[in-house]
């Protein structure tokens, strides 16, 4: 016997412990849960920044989906790409200083990758939202003041553009305004709709 009852809406799970991604996803006014992906983020030898971001976003989504097979799971990762060199989260002050000194006067591409997975339906999509960022020729004093004020040690490339970090920059070029903060919401909404999640 076939039931004509509509399918129940699936739980959405954000596979990330990032407070920035939680805040961004909440803008879609969509109930969601949060789960830590627990994925090794070590780059593979010779791995390009964009490939690293794509691989990790998908690995995070798959890892969480394995524990929540009925849910629609979102995974994301961001890597700062400085002429092919991957810059991740600095973790501490000295490393952040080093990163910002490397980036001053340079154009950096922030490779923000997004993956949406649902094991129950076999749905899997992955996409990339690159953001080109041109940094000012920063003085050591400006770098120090910024770091002491924002402490952006959990941000890829030490860049926290939604705060004082915007003063580090000359220009931002992208097609998904929230990508630089860590979750490209235009792509997220598109992929969630494709996975069967109703947003509006």
DAMO-V305468 format. One record per residue. N is the residue number from 0. RES is the residue in one small letter. SS is DSSP state (h for helix, s for strand, l for the rest). PHI is phi in whole degrees, 0 to 359 (NA if undefined). NEAR is the number of other C-alpha atoms within 10 Angstrom. Layout:
N RES SS PHI NEAR
N RES SS PHI NEAR
This chain:
0 x l NA 3
1 x l 261 4
2 x l 269 6
3 x l 264 6
4 x l 292 6
5 x l 295 6
6 x l 295 8
7 x l 292 6
8 x l 297 11
9 x l 275 17
10 x l 294 16
11 x s 259 21
12 x s 237 23
13 x s 270 27
14 x l 275 28
15 x l 197 24
16 x l 258 13
17 x l 288 15
18 x h 293 10
19 x h 293 15
20 x h 292 21
21 x h 299 18
22 x h 296 11
23 x h 295 17
24 x h 297 19
25 x h 296 11
26 x l 294 9
27 x l 280 13
28 x l 55 10
29 x l 239 14
30 x l 295 10
31 x l 208 16
32 x s 253 14
33 x s 236 16
34 x l 220 19
35 x l 286 15
36 x l 285 21
37 x l 52 13
38 x l 246 14
39 x l 290 9
40 x l 262 15
41 x l 295 8
42 x l 295 16
43 x l 280 9
44 x l 306 6
45 x l 73 9
46 x l 286 14
47 x l 291 15
48 x h 306 25
49 x h 295 23
50 x h 291 16
51 x h 298 21
52 x h 298 27
53 x h 296 23
54 x h 297 20
55 x h 290 25
56 x h 300 29
57 x h 291 23
58 x h 298 22
59 x h 295 29
60 x h 297 30
61 x h 294 25
62 x h 297 19
63 x h 287 27
64 x h 298 26
65 x h 297 14
66 x h 267 12
67 x l 227 18
68 x l 294 16
69 x l 272 16
70 x l 270 23
71 x s 265 28
72 x s 249 34
73 x s 253 31
74 x s 237 29
75 x s 211 30
76 x s 209 26
77 x s 228 32
78 x s 229 28
79 x s 279 31
80 x s 250 24
81 x s 254 18
82 x l 52 12
83 x l 91 14
84 x s 267 14
85 x s 277 22
86 x s 244 21
87 x l 261 22
88 x s 288 19
89 x l 290 20
90 x l 81 15
91 x l 206 13
92 x h 298 16
93 x h 300 10
94 x h 292 15
95 x h 295 27
96 x h 301 18
97 x h 299 14
98 x h 299 21
99 x h 292 23
100 x h 295 16
101 x h 295 12
102 x h 272 22
103 x l 297 19
104 x l 76 16
105 x l 249 17
106 x s 260 19
107 x s 243 23
108 x s 260 25
109 x s 273 29
110 x s 272 27
111 x s 254 28
112 x s 257 29
113 x s 224 31
114 x s 225 28
115 x s 233 29
116 x s 225 30
117 x s 223 24
118 x l 294 17
119 x l 298 13
120 x l 255 13
121 x l 76 9
122 x s 279 15
123 x s 205 18
124 x s 224 15
125 x s 221 19
126 x s 212 19
127 x s 232 21
128 x s 239 25
129 x s 286 24
130 x s 233 22
131 x s 271 18
132 x s 235 22
133 x s 259 19
134 x s 273 21
135 x l 292 16
136 x l 280 16
137 x l 284 16
138 x l 277 12
139 x h 300 13
140 x h 295 9
141 x h 296 13
142 x h 300 19
143 x h 296 15
144 x h 297 13
145 x h 300 21
146 x h 294 21
147 x h 292 11
148 x h 280 12
149 x h 265 14
150 x l 48 18
151 x l 274 23
152 x l 283 20
153 x l 254 18
154 x l 245 23
155 x s 303 27
156 x l 67 28
157 x l 63 28
158 x l 259 31
159 x l 244 23
160 x l 290 16
161 x l 282 11
162 x l 241 12
163 x h 297 14
164 x h 302 17
165 x h 298 14
166 x h 285 14
167 x h 281 22
168 x s 250 19
169 x s 261 13
170 x s 198 12
171 x s 230 17
172 x s 235 13
173 x l 196 15
174 x l 243 12
175 x l 216 16
176 x l 306 15
177 x l 268 19
178 x h 300 26
179 x h 294 27
180 x h 284 19
181 x l 137 26
182 x l 214 27
183 x l 288 25
184 x h 289 19
185 x h 297 14
186 x h 293 21
187 x h 300 22
188 x h 298 16
189 x h 298 12
190 x h 288 22
191 x h 296 20
192 x h 300 13
193 x h 297 14
194 x l 276 20
195 x l 97 14
196 x l 270 17
197 x l 274 12
198 x l 256 11
199 x l 243 7
